[in-house]
Amino acid sequence: MTMNGTTALDGKVALVTGGSRGIGAATALRLAEDGADVVVTYQGGAEAAEEVAAKITAMGRTGWALRADSADPQAVRDAVTAVAERFGRLDILVNNAGVGVLGPIGELTDADADRVLEVNVRAPFLFAQAASAHLAEGGRIVTIGSCIAKRVAFPGATLYATSKAALIGLTKALARELGPRGITANLVHPGPIDTDMNPAGGPSADFQRELTALGRFGAGAEVAAAVAYLVGEDGRYVTGAELAVDGGFAA
């Protein structure tokens, strides 16, 4: 809340991919709390996405759940067009949708590689490409990476680490290309975060805690707070950067 009673993102429109649960849902709700109208995309979790949109609407903002399979290039482009047409603008893109396939490299299939690279690498590129046609000065792109891009602390993560490391190059290149237009691009690397996909009470949770300096899982809201900083006024001079919210996983 600012001094005059408005909020930091009043009048802004944000698109959060994969926003039906976990980090994406937490980010969507935080951006709405800060004043933005928020669109969340989903692939299969329609009910969960609608619940997030309803919570956003209950805050007095506009929430919209939009089905878009990030593995489908046309669906990605159509989603951005739909947001721009409905709201007349797009100010913030949060590339959050992702998939993880872990396992020995010799056991991974072509289909595994295609799915991970389509969703984790091609989709963020295509979302950014499409969004760049609508983002004005002050626009923001934040992509959700992974602590695995900075430190691969266990075997079986070759494919996933490859996909998340690619986002470093994407972010730096976007920052250079879009900087002259006053648009920033940044990357957030979450560590072990307590979500339904990776619960703090799961079978590998103790192992993951031991890999962090703080000895605990993070919360989706802690990642969302980092995104909120980057898309807000205080983050206007930060671009091409990697921000770790990983409890010291990569320390």
Secondary structure, 3 states (H helix, E strand, C coil): CCCCCCCCCCCCEEEECCCCCHHHHHHHHHHHHCCCEEEEEECCCHHHHHHHHHHHHHCCCCEEEEECCCCCHHHHHHHHHHHHHHHCCCCEEEECCCCCCCCCHHHCCHHHHHHHHHHHHHHHHHHHHHHCCCCCCCCEEEEECCHHHCCCCCCCCHHHHHHHHHHHHHHHHHHHHHHHHCCEEEEEEECCECCCCCCCCCCCHHHHHHHCCCCCCECHHHHHHHHHHHHCHHHCCCCCCEEEECCCCCC
